[in-house]
Amino acid sequence: MNGEKVSDAVSTVVSREYPGETIRYTAVSDLSPDGEFGRSVLVATENRLLLIVGRGIRTMFPLRGVAKFEAVSMVGNGAFEIEDGTGVRFRLCRFSNAKAPEFATFARKLTHAASGEEPGEEKGDAPKRCPACGRVFPEGSMVCPGCTKKTAILGRLLFYARPYRSALFAALVCYLGATGASLVEPRLSRAVIDRLIVPGNADPRLLLALVGAMAAALVLRSFLMILRRRTLALIGNGIERDLRQMVFAQIQSLSLAYVHKQKTGNLMNRISSDTERIQRFIAGFASELIGAVLLIVVVLLLMLRRDWRLAALIFLPAPLVFLGMKVAIRRMFDVDRRLFRTVDVVH
């Protein structure tokens, strides 16, 4: 039976075998009763519970003789079981973990119906849309990206870097020092061109001094960049270790029922991918951003001191550049979010 024709096929079988009875609830399994891959349908009418395999009824139980309905979780799959009034249990069908929520809902509906109550809305079902803005929640999450305050998230992320603030400050100093050394090299090159590459103005001592200064600036910049990268690597490893320990401890404190409802990929990404992204942001991007902002400010001040008209002309297209960067960053975030969800599905 194809998924699109399940309802028609099931209705045909039920109406043929039990004319006049109406189908109330159905649950479609992706495993056969023997545990092999296949399709079977569990059907509940007003009077009986049916297991339909192919185009025939394989099992039938009167509902009035059933005292308990339960979707049992096992290793790698689950089973739908019923219990009669004498305490004897019968296993009707099996299903994969992907179908566990559907069969758990099926069991709850039958339990409500057996007690004379209407199933109504399940208390455990979470809303699918954000109550504030109406956006659909991302799969596996109950946090709305549109309503989340980005500054609050940034503050929480930087909180985890507090034990490493001295090392982060040292890495920032190394970055600024390396940037300063790179700014010195063009000035030394200008001095060589302006003072020495002139006929009759040769000065070997000055040439050696300027070349030596250029070499020293290059060595200093390389040393500071290496030191910065090593410092950030140590900081990143420490932050990633702390985050993984914290997330693992949090998952350990959750109930088994909650963990069972989550996808394995979601939990694995919380411990591995998510902590790695946070570590890269704190130890890499944050320090790079601060250093880049300070560099722009210093360069702007030097240009204004040199010639404010030239500086204004150079920074005139800055708003257009920032607008283009904003659009590009938003698209990059969208691609990154889709990639993150794909990794969830793959895991």
Phi, psi and omega per residue, in radians:
M1 nan 2.217 3.049
N2 -1.293 2.677 -3.115
G3 -1.020 -0.574 -3.091
E4 -1.317 -0.362 -3.069
K5 -1.918 0.172 -3.105
V6 -1.065 -0.826 -3.076
S7 -1.066 -0.812 -3.134
D8 -1.129 -0.761 -3.114
A9 -1.152 -0.733 3.121
V10 -1.141 -0.757 3.124
S11 -1.051 -0.694 3.132
T12 -1.099 -0.786 -3.126
V13 -1.123 -0.787 -3.093
V14 -1.165 -0.787 -3.132
S15 -1.150 -0.506 3.124
R16 -1.289 -0.714 -3.071
E17 -1.511 -0.619 -3.097
Y18 -2.328 1.372 -3.112
P19 -1.074 2.441 3.092
G20 1.604 -0.240 3.139
E21 -1.558 2.533 -3.075
T22 -1.896 2.401 3.078
I23 -1.305 2.211 3.133
R24 -1.755 -0.860 -3.096
Y25 -2.397 2.603 3.054
T26 -2.401 2.666 3.029
A27 -2.481 2.192 -3.062
V28 -1.750 2.186 3.127
S29 -1.756 2.628 3.080
D30 -1.788 0.208 3.079
L31 -2.230 2.622 3.051
S32 -1.366 2.899 3.097
P33 -1.026 -0.372 3.117
D34 -1.523 -0.025 3.115
G35 1.618 0.074 3.099
E36 -1.594 2.818 3.123
F37 -1.144 2.222 -3.119
G38 -3.133 -3.104 -3.096
R39 -2.079 2.274 3.020
S40 -2.516 2.676 -3.062
V41 -2.222 2.243 3.057
L42 -1.717 2.164 -3.017
V43 -2.145 2.370 3.050
A44 -2.060 2.143 3.029
T45 -1.808 -2.930 3.124
E46 -1.178 -0.480 -2.983
N47 -2.079 -0.297 -2.989
R48 -2.614 2.858 3.110
L49 -2.018 2.176 -3.024
L50 -2.107 2.490 2.965
L51 -1.962 2.005 -3.111
I52 -1.833 2.148 3.089
V53 -2.137 2.161 -3.052
G54 1.205 -2.150 3.133
R55 -2.071 0.440 3.131
G56 -2.428 2.863 3.132
I57 -1.592 2.154 -3.116
R58 -1.644 -0.640 -3.112
T59 -2.432 2.527 3.091
M60 -2.442 2.314 3.056
F61 -2.293 2.329 3.019
P62 -1.192 2.345 -3.091
L63 -1.159 -0.549 -3.095
R64 -1.204 -0.264 3.109
G65 -1.665 0.028 -3.094
V66 -1.744 2.238 3.139
A67 -1.729 -0.376 -3.063
K68 -2.643 2.427 3.053
F69 -2.072 2.352 -3.070
E70 -2.656 2.374 2.988
A71 -1.716 1.910 -3.017
V72 -1.640 2.292 3.098
S73 -1.574 2.295 3.098
M74 -2.186 -3.011 -3.128
V75 -1.403 1.935 3.079
G76 1.499 -0.234 3.128
N77 -2.816 -3.039 3.124
G78 -2.474 3.046 -3.136
A79 -2.484 2.555 3.065
F80 -1.749 2.109 -3.068
E81 -2.179 2.640 3.051
I82 -2.198 2.774 -3.141
E83 -2.297 2.278 -3.129
D84 -1.505 -3.066 -3.066
G85 -1.167 -0.342 3.141
T86 -1.615 0.009 3.133
G87 1.604 0.071 3.120
V88 -1.443 2.309 -3.104
R89 -1.796 2.530 3.120
F90 -2.256 2.335 3.089
R91 -1.701 2.080 -3.086
L92 -1.564 -0.800 -3.091
C93 -2.694 2.962 3.079
R94 -2.153 2.778 -3.095
F95 -2.656 2.758 3.106
S96 -1.368 2.946 -3.131
N97 -1.101 -0.466 3.111
A98 -1.131 -0.449 -3.130
K99 -1.673 0.020 -3.082
A100 -1.023 -0.794 3.120
P101 -1.052 -0.659 -3.122
E102 -1.124 -0.755 -3.117
F103 -1.318 -0.521 3.036
A104 -1.129 -0.716 3.070
T105 -1.136 -0.690 3.110
F106 -1.051 -0.754 3.129
A107 -1.151 -0.696 3.130
R108 -1.150 -0.694 3.128
K109 -1.117 -0.729 3.127
L110 -1.171 -0.635 3.105
T111 -1.115 -0.770 3.090
H112 -1.091 -0.757 -3.107
A113 -1.149 -0.643 3.140
A114 -1.163 -0.512 3.127
S115 -1.571 0.052 3.115
G116 1.472 0.213 -3.130
E117 -1.810 2.718 3.012
E118 -1.455 2.403 -3.106
P119 -0.989 -0.769 3.141
G120 1.083 -2.720 -3.099
E121 -1.551 2.323 3.129
E122 -1.230 2.321 -3.125
K123 -1.158 -0.522 -3.090
G124 -1.423 -0.150 -3.123
D125 -1.320 2.181 -3.118
A126 -1.561 2.614 3.099
P127 -1.093 2.542 -3.088
K128 -1.584 -0.232 -3.109
R129 -2.172 2.654 3.108
C130 -1.200 2.223 -3.126
P131 -1.189 -0.329 -3.096
A132 -1.464 -0.842 -3.054
C133 -1.997 -0.218 3.119
G134 1.489 0.014 3.126
R135 -1.224 2.620 3.086
V136 -1.306 2.327 3.105
F137 -1.153 2.505 3.023
P138 -1.068 2.630 -3.126
E139 -1.071 2.279 3.131
G140 1.419 0.182 -3.099
S141 -2.450 2.628 3.054
M142 -2.050 0.403 3.129
V143 -1.927 2.237 -3.139
C144 -1.504 2.056 3.133
P145 -1.108 -0.531 -3.102
G146 -1.266 -0.545 -3.093
C147 -1.662 -0.113 -3.113
T148 -1.324 2.341 3.103
K149 -1.385 2.041 -3.089
K150 -1.149 -0.621 3.141
T151 -1.144 -0.645 3.110
A152 -1.145 -0.700 3.100
I153 -1.119 -0.724 3.129
L154 -1.088 -0.718 3.107
G155 -1.102 -0.685 3.115
R156 -1.184 -0.658 3.130
L157 -1.147 -0.786 -3.125
L158 -1.179 -0.361 3.100
F159 -1.075 -0.650 -3.117
Y160 -1.252 -0.232 3.118
A161 -1.629 -0.004 -3.101
R162 -1.028 -0.713 3.110
P163 -1.105 -0.268 -3.070
Y164 -2.030 0.374 -3.066
R165 -1.153 -0.578 3.100
S166 -1.135 -0.753 3.122
A167 -1.186 -0.652 3.091
L168 -1.131 -0.682 3.096
F169 -1.128 -0.689 3.102
A170 -1.117 -0.704 3.101
A171 -1.133 -0.659 3.105
L172 -1.152 -0.709 3.090
V173 -1.088 -0.729 3.094
C174 -1.078 -0.702 3.129
Y175 -1.110 -0.797 -3.141
L176 -1.162 -0.675 3.102
G177 -1.105 -0.757 3.115
A178 -1.137 -0.648 3.097
T179 -1.153 -0.725 3.091
G180 -1.091 -0.701 3.110
A181 -1.125 -0.638 3.106
S182 -1.214 -0.472 3.091
L183 -1.353 -0.415 3.141
V184 -1.290 -0.602 -3.066
E185 -1.010 -0.799 3.121
P186 -1.097 -0.595 3.124
R187 -1.176 -0.668 3.081
L188 -1.179 -0.685 3.095
S189 -1.107 -0.674 3.100
R190 -1.118 -0.691 3.115
A191 -1.102 -0.691 3.121
V192 -1.108 -0.753 -3.106
I193 -1.217 -0.768 -3.049
D194 -1.288 -0.602 -3.011
R195 -1.754 -0.511 -2.980
L196 -1.912 -0.561 -3.131
I197 -1.507 1.053 3.098
V198 -2.398 2.288 -3.131
P199 -1.007 2.300 3.101
G200 1.357 0.179 -3.122
N201 -2.133 0.543 -3.121
A202 -1.304 2.304 3.109
D203 -2.436 1.644 -3.071
P204 -0.987 -0.679 -3.112
R205 -1.131 -0.762 3.115
L206 -1.137 -0.676 3.118
L207 -1.077 -0.823 3.129
L208 -1.089 -0.694 -3.138
A209 -1.113 -0.778 -3.124
L210 -1.191 -0.737 3.106
V211 -1.117 -0.711 3.085
G212 -1.104 -0.683 3.098
A213 -1.138 -0.689 3.102
M214 -1.113 -0.739 3.120
A215 -1.140 -0.706 3.117
A216 -1.116 -0.701 3.112
A217 -1.120 -0.701 3.117
L218 -1.127 -0.772 3.129
V219 -1.127 -0.747 3.138
L220 -1.098 -0.731 3.131
R221 -1.113 -0.761 3.138
S222 -1.112 -0.746 3.139
F223 -1.098 -0.766 -3.120
L224 -1.173 -0.642 3.113
M225 -1.177 -0.712 3.097
I226 -1.123 -0.761 3.126
L227 -1.100 -0.700 3.124
R228 -1.118 -0.773 -3.122
R229 -1.130 -0.691 3.116
R230 -1.160 -0.700 3.122
T231 -1.131 -0.769 3.130
L232 -1.153 -0.584 3.096
A233 -1.134 -0.755 3.101
L234 -1.126 -0.747 3.117
I235 -1.098 -0.786 -3.125
G236 -1.074 -0.758 3.117
N237 -1.107 -0.700 3.125
G238 -1.149 -0.762 3.127
I239 -1.144 -0.740 3.140
E240 -1.115 -0.693 3.093
R241 -1.096 -0.800 3.138
D242 -1.085 -0.751 -3.119
L243 -1.149 -0.746 -3.119
R244 -1.163 -0.688 3.084
Q245 -1.103 -0.706 -3.135
M246 -1.162 -0.802 -3.130
V247 -1.150 -0.719 3.136
F248 -1.115 -0.734 3.105
A249 -1.112 -0.647 3.117
Q250 -1.162 -0.744 3.122
I251 -1.135 -0.661 3.117
Q252 -1.115 -0.506 -3.113
S253 -1.427 -0.201 -3.132
L254 -1.359 2.782 -3.141
S255 -1.287 2.703 3.109
L256 -1.129 -0.555 3.128
A257 -1.115 -0.714 3.118
Y258 -1.172 -0.790 -3.129
V259 -1.088 -0.646 -3.126
H260 -1.137 -0.541 -3.117
K261 -1.348 -0.327 -3.074
Q262 -1.491 2.674 3.045
K263 -1.291 2.535 3.120
T264 -1.070 -0.669 3.131
G265 -1.095 -0.669 3.118
N266 -1.088 -0.818 -3.118
L267 -1.155 -0.716 3.131
M268 -1.121 -0.697 3.131
N269 -1.185 -0.579 3.099
R270 -1.063 -0.696 -3.057
I271 -1.438 -0.661 -3.018
S272 -1.778 -1.211 -3.007
S273 -1.135 -0.782 -3.089
D274 -1.115 -0.794 3.136
T275 -1.132 -0.607 3.104
E276 -1.167 -0.679 3.108
R277 -1.134 -0.765 3.127
I278 -1.102 -0.706 3.122
Q279 -1.098 -0.730 3.131
R280 -1.149 -0.638 -3.138
F281 -1.170 -0.854 -3.054
I282 -1.198 -0.849 -3.032
A283 -1.432 -0.402 -3.087
G284 -1.962 -1.156 -3.016
F285 -1.133 -0.730 -3.086
A286 -1.070 -0.829 3.138
S287 -1.164 -0.665 3.093
E288 -1.100 -0.723 -3.128
L289 -1.120 -0.813 3.135
I290 -1.076 -0.777 3.132
G291 -1.115 -0.698 3.139
A292 -1.151 -0.709 3.117
V293 -1.108 -0.785 3.114
L294 -1.098 -0.665 3.136
L295 -1.125 -0.745 3.119
I296 -1.082 -0.727 -3.138
V297 -1.107 -0.772 -3.127
V298 -1.126 -0.787 -3.136
V299 -1.109 -0.692 3.121
L300 -1.102 -0.753 3.123
L301 -1.112 -0.719 3.130
L302 -1.144 -0.696 3.139
M303 -1.197 -0.690 3.095
L304 -1.123 -0.628 3.103
R305 -1.200 -0.612 -3.109
R306 -1.306 -0.933 -3.124
D307 -2.826 1.850 -3.052
W308 -1.190 -0.517 3.122
R309 -1.187 -0.739 3.104
L310 -1.147 -0.678 3.115
A311 -1.117 -0.741 3.122
A312 -1.114 -0.672 3.122
L313 -1.151 -0.670 -3.118
I314 -1.221 -0.706 -3.090
F315 -1.555 0.110 3.130
L316 -1.081 -0.756 3.132
P317 -1.438 0.164 -3.100
A318 -1.009 -0.743 3.124
P319 -1.030 -0.674 3.109
L320 -1.158 -0.666 3.114
V321 -1.118 -0.776 3.137
F322 -1.127 -0.650 3.106
L323 -1.126 -0.784 3.089
G324 -1.097 -0.683 3.098
M325 -1.117 -0.673 3.133
K326 -1.096 -0.764 3.123
V327 -1.135 -0.754 -3.135
A328 -1.133 -0.725 -3.135
I329 -1.138 -0.675 3.119
R330 -1.101 -0.729 3.108
R331 -1.166 -0.666 3.091
M332 -1.096 -0.698 3.102
F333 -1.114 -0.683 3.115
D334 -1.109 -0.769 3.110
V335 -1.117 -0.739 3.135
D336 -1.113 -0.673 3.127
R337 -1.159 -0.733 3.112
R338 -1.138 -0.676 3.100
L339 -1.105 -0.710 3.129
F340 -1.079 -0.764 3.123
R341 -1.162 -0.611 3.094
T342 -1.122 -0.724 3.094
V343 -1.070 -0.669 3.076
D344 -1.009 -0.803 -3.102
V345 -1.163 -0.715 -3.119
V346 -1.118 -0.715 3.139
H347 -1.263 nan nan
